[in-house]
Amino acid sequence: MIADVLSEATDRMKKAVEVAKDDFSTVRTGRANPVLFQRIMVDYYGSPTPLAQLASLNNPEARTLIITPYDKTALKEIEKAIVSTPNLGANPSNDGNIIRVTLPELTEERRREFVKIVRGKGEDAKVSVRNIRRRAKDDLEALKGEVSDDEVTRGEKELESITKTHVDAIDEALKRKETELLEV
């Protein structure tokens, strides 16, 4: 029973770390990365649709991304969604067939803003891991009548160790992203 609670908590924490890494990848660095644009939601015939489902994304140069829509009628909506996306600072240009997006050079001030955004995302991920720990701890407390107090205490210590491992993984990913953002 204790092993089940710990196993479930570990799985959920791993997913939280993966989500955090995924979130970090959406904050741009000096290059135009297609990952930055995949989560942009486009109003496609009245329903929000991820850009990755509406178009192919290629980056022929470091700061340029070419978006080729599968449906040419969606060009205007895709362009509108890119312009309205915060934190990109992208300048899309539409030639009737493709959208060419040129990302501006990052200034020191902009890089620092991105670091703050990434730190916020990292803190949210840590809160998520701690919430998982709290739920697992409550589950362990509920087992007190069925198993001995010593086993529950051991399980709680192991839960703390698991939590620390996952929080450290988030911190490590955060450190890598900060280094990547501040690199000129």
Secondary structure by P-SEA (a helix, b strand, c coil): caaaaaaaaaaaaaaaaaaaaaaaaaccccccccccccccccccccbbbbccccbbbbbccccbbbbbbccccaaaaaaaaaaacccccbbbbbcccbbbbbbccccaaaaaaaaaaaaaaaaaaaaaaaaaaaaaaaaaaaacccccaaaaaaaaaaaaaaaaaaaaaaaaaaaaaaaaaacc
